[in-house]
């Protein structure tokens, strides 16, 4: 189809976003997605892939799955988002009445409805499953962001300390608040080494997210967004075009004359935290993210470069005086 419409240069991105399904031994793309993607390429100037799946229907099944998921299940989902697999018994003759009997039934629904794809069957009859492509992976990542937001809303005292640290421009206090929160709530973040790129069991490449970050960095960005968005008097913007790129997070209090730009990095080793936090600060300057304010630069703009490694982090700060 791409060749027919003379858009073959988009083959790799089409495969990354919309391929990954296995019917028996046949590898299959999502027909709905490919048709809509080709229509977009042919009839518009927009070359950014979209999540046609979520735009075409609700994703109530993921919400339902999330509501029933215990900590172990959420850890398994986090592993799937990072390119891992999970092995589960699958009930292919599941009826709607049985759907909520057990969390294992919801795994079956995720497979049969296309949110997961099978990578093969094991000797015990279970199926090894993975997220098929980037489109579906970002659906799950969005849900993980929601989990973060729900979790931080239950920790009002910790949130207030974190906000006070930001306002006081106290990097050490910010680090302490973040570390305390991570150690008490998101244990899967202290898992094994995560590669920036990996491979699906079906051979499909896993690339960075739409923000240009690794999946792990997106987790931490979701954590910060959830914390910042919990205070309604703050305006919080994520992934906004600014200067020569897209800033991670912009936060400012209404009617105040100062603002905060936050760039997030993921460090593979704790020894890299300082250097990666510095890289985050340099990125804010090099890509001129302050241009997001146009001519109305606040009196004080604080840049925070934050690097995370497992449940540790480093926060560095620079201040820009506005006009």
Secondary structure, 3 states (H helix, E strand, C coil): CCCCCCCHHHHHHHHHHHCCEEECCEEECCHHHHHHHHHHHHHCCCCCCCCHHHHHCCCHHHHHHHHHCCHHHHHHHHHHHCCCCEEECCCCCCCHHHCCCCHHHHHHHHHHCCCCEEEEECCCCCEEEECCCHHHHHHHHHHHHHHHHHHHCCCHHHHHHHHHHHHCCCHHHHHHHHHHHHHHHCHHHHCCCCCCCEECCCCCEECCCCCCCCHHHHHHHHHHHHHHHCCCCEEEEEEEEECCEEEEEEEEECCCCEEEEEEEEECCCHHHHHHHHHHHHHHHHHCCHHHHHCCCCCCEEEEEEEEEECCEEEEEEEEEECC
